[in-house]
Structure formats: C-alpha cells, structure tokens
Amino acid sequence: MLVTEFGQLKTLLSTAKAIAKVNEGGRIELNMNKTSKLEFSVNELQMSTAGHLNDIEQRISQLKAELDETKRLATEQGAGSVASPENVMTPANPVFKELSDKVQLLETNRNLKFLLIDGIPETENEKLPELVLANCQGLMQPELKLSDIENAFRLGNKNRVTTKPRTVQVEFVFAAKALKLYQSRMQLARARSNIFISELLTKKAAYLFYLARSNRGVGKPLTKAWTWKGQIYVSKTRAARGTLIRDIDELNAFLTANVPPVPPVHGGVNQ
C-alpha cells in the first residue's frame, strides 16, 4: 500500500514537470501600452513554476525519508508491512492536498493561453483560425489578428448525431490576448450572439463551476457564478463583490452563510 500511495505523489511530480515544460516554452506578451491590465512577466511565471516544483521535490524527499524510517521500524518489530497510512500520501493527508493544489495551480497557469468558443458554424474543409477571427471581430481593441492564434481545433466526434457545431478550442500565442478576448465576451451576450466564449478549466475547476451554476438562478442561493483566470467566483446579489471559491467545502460554506452585500468591483472579477 505504501509503495502504491507513494507512487501517486511521483505521478503528481511528473505532471507538474510536464506542465512546467509548457510554461517555460510559452511566450508571454509584455506590451505596456495595449494590455497593461493583462500583462504577465515571463521571469515571474517561470520562477513561480520552478518554486512549486522545488517545493514538491523537497516534500517527496522528506516523505521518502519518513516512509523508509517507517518501513525500518516495522521490520524491526517483525510486522513485515506497514498498515497505518498516517505518514504516506493519501487524499486525506494535508501534505497530499498541498501538493495537489500546487499541481492544480500549474495546470491553471498553463490553460491561460486557451479559450473554448461555442456556436461557430461547422463546414467542410474549414479554416478554423480564420473562422475564429471572423466571429470575434470588433470585440477588443486592438483587434485580434490571425498571428495572435497559435492553433485551433474542434472538440468531439465529427460523425456525431446532433447538428450543433462542435466546440472550438483555441490556443493563443500570448495568454494576455486570450484573457483580453475573454474579458470582452459580454459584448456577445448584449448583442444576442450565438457565439459563447469560455475559459479552459482544469477538471477540478470545471466540476466546481458546474456545482456553482447548479445553485444559480431564481429561487436558488446564487445570483451569479463565473470564472476568471481559471478560478471560480460566485455572488448572492447583483451588486455583491465576487467571492473566490477554491473547493466544494468553500462552496457549501458560502451557500449556507448569510453574506451581506458589498460594493461591486470592476474588471474581470465581477462579470
């Protein structure tokens, strides 16, 4: 059991390193005049990524030492195996949660360059970057350019039964461009457009967002639920400041709490 559970941590580290390679190879736009509110520092992001990886590796070394010591004591006592999981990496262990959160953060940072766009009509031999550009014109200043798009492809099976166009996943050259386009998405809603733009979320964040939206609407505790930079925000009134929700426990606590309204904020956090 110890070897299996310790292997979970090694898997977390491998995932983190894979994400880190993507981050290190990515390019972050630094344009003070055009995207001052959406700037990212390459050095800051890489240092953050390296810091998280170092923390994980240090934890692995510490836990491996504890694991070896526990095995040694068990052997001396003639136990032959260790039944207690208290010193190993299980989901209930706070250290496991801490490391999982670090990997979650790395994955969230990686996803900042991606957006999901629904409603773009699907045709044979289509050129998706051009279609994305055509459907997003007029949403942001400066205008989105073809050179801002790294890649675009459809999600799902082409030979599906429904005629609804498949979602387009778009990878941008710079995370700042993706965030600026996402921040402009409310113009589509005001224009009653069939195009809908959303962020690419981690599995954990996507499930949490699903739960939040399930509690939003008439007769339900939430008035709004949205995402910004891969994180989930909720509020109980239109004028209330968005509250960051990191896990199901925090969502449940917010749903049952009597939260007084506070002045609204502007920008990406109050959509």
N, C-alpha and C positions, 0 to 999 in steps of 0.2 A: 504493500500500500504506500509506503514511504517513497519508493522509487517512482511509482506512478504519479503520485501527487507532486513530487518534486519536478517531474517532467513537465507538469503544467506550467511551472514558472519558467522553465527553459523555453517552452513554446512562446510564452509572453515576450521573452527577451528576443527571440528570433523575429517575431512580428514587429517589435519595436525597431530592430535594426533594419528590417526591410523598409519600414516607413521612413526611417531616418535617411536612407539612401535616396529615396524620392525627394525628401525635403532638401537634402544637400545638393541634389542635381537641379532643383527647381530654381526659377528666376523670380525675384520679387521686384515689382515696379517701384521706383523711387522718383516721383515727379511732384515736387513741392507745389507747383502751380496748378496742376489739374486734379490731383487726387489727394489733397492734404489731409482729408479726414480718413483716408483708407490706406495710408502708407504702411509698409512693412519693412523692417530692417533685416537684411539678409544675415548679418552677423548676429543680431539678436535672436532670430529664429534658429539659426544653426547652433548657437551657444545654448539655447533652451533645450533643443533636441539632444545635444551632447550631454547636457546636465542630467536630463531624465535617464539617458542610457547609463551614465555613470552611476546614478543612484540605484538603478535596477541591478547592475552588475555587482555593486557593493552589497546589496541585500542578498543576492544569490550566494556570494562568498560567506556572509555571516550565517545564512541558513544552512548552507552545506556543512559548515563547521558544527553547527548545532545538531544537524542530522547525524554526522559522523560520531559525535560525542554520545548522542542518544543510543545509537547502534552499539557503541562500545560498552556502555553501561548495561544494556540489555544482554549482551553476550556474556559479560562478567557475571551477571545474575542468573545466567542459564535460561533466559527467556527465549532466546533463539529468534524472536521477532519483536517488533515494537507495535503495540496495539493502540497506544494513545496518539492522536493526531495533533496534539496541542502545539508541537514545535515544528510542524510541517505546513506546507502551503495548501490550505483548503479555503473554499469560498468564505467560510465563517471567520477565518483568521484575518485580523486587521491589516497585517502586512500584505496579504494577498490582495485585499481591496485597494490598498495604497498603490501597489504595482499595477493593478488593473486600471486604476484611474490614470496613471501616467501613460500607459499604452493608449487608453481612450483619448487622451489629450493629443498625443502624437498623431493618431488617426484623424482626429478632428482637424488639426492643422493641415494635414495632407489634403483633406477634402475641400479646403477653402478655394481651390482653383476650379472646382466643378460646380455646375448647376444642372438641374433637371428641368426640361421645358416640355410641357404638355400642350397638345392642340395644334401642332404644326402638321398640316395635311401631308399624307404619305403618298408618294408617287414612285413609279419605276425609274430606275437609273437616276435617282435624286442626288443632288449635291448638297449634303446637309449643312456645311458651313455657310454656303450662300443662302440657304433657306432660313437658317438661324438669323443671319444678318438682316434679311428682308423682313422678318417678323418682329425684329427688335429695334428697327429704325425709329428714331425720334424719342427714345426712352431716356437717353442720357446725353450729357454734354461733357467732354467732346463725344461725338458719335462713335459707336462701335465700328471697328474696321475688321476686314477679313483677316488681317495679320494679327489681330488680338485673339483669334481662335486657334488653338493647338490641334484639337481633334473633336469630332462629333459623331455619334453613332446611335442607332435605335436600340432600345432595350426590349427583350422579349422575342417570342417566336413570330417570324414573318407570316407563317401559314396558320395564324390563329383564326378562330371563328368570327370574332367581333370585327366590325368595320372601323372601330375607333382607332385613330392613329396612335402608334406606339410612342412612348416617351422618348425624348431625345436627351442623351447625356452629353453635355458639352464640357470640354476641358479648355480652359483659357490659358494663355501664355503667362499672364500675371494674375495672382489672386485678387489684386486690387480692382481689376476690371470686372471680375466675376461678382465681387461684393457691390460694386457701384451699380451694375445692372440689376442685381437682386434688390438693391435699395430702391430702384426705380419701378419695381413691379406693380406698385399700387396704381400707376397710371393705366395699366391694362384693365384693372378692375373698374376704374372710373369710366373707362371707355367701353365697358361691357364687352371686352375682347374675349375670344375663345382661347387665347394663349394664357397659360399659367406657368409661372416660374417658381421653383422651389430649390432649396439647398440639398446637396447630397449629404445625408446624415449617416452616422455610424448606426449599426443595428440597435445598440442600446438606446441612442438618442431617438431613433425612428419609432421604437416601441413606446418610449416615454411620451413622445409627441402624439402618438395615436391615443394613448390614455388621456392626455390633456384635452385633446379635441373631443373625445367622447364625453367629457364633462363640460363642454361649452355649448351655450345656446339658451333658448327660452326655458325657464324652469330649472335650469342647471346652475351649479355654483360659479362657473367661469363665464365671463363675457368675451374674453379674448385669449387666444393661445397662438404663439408664433415662434419662429426660430430666427436667430441672428448669429452668424459665425459658428453654426453647428450646435448652438445651445438653445435650450427651451425656456421660453418666457411665458408667463400667464398673468392675468389680472382679473379681478372680480367686477370692476366697473370700467367704463369707457375712459374716464379721466385718471384712473389709477396708474401709478408707475408699474412697469413690468417687473415681476419677481422671477429671478433665475431659479429654475428647478433642475437639480442635478440627478435625482433618483426618485424612485417610487415613494420612498418614505417621506421625502420632502414634498412631493405632490399631495400625498394623503394628508400631511400636516397642514398644508396650505388650504386644501379643500374644506377642512373642518374648522379652521381658525377664523376668527372674526377680525378680518383685516380692514382697518379704516382706510378710506381713500386718501391719496396724497397727490400733490401737483403732478401733472403729466410731464414727460420728458420728450425731447425732440430727437430725431435721428433714427438710427436703426433699431433702437431698443424699445420703442413704443410704436408699433405698427398696427 
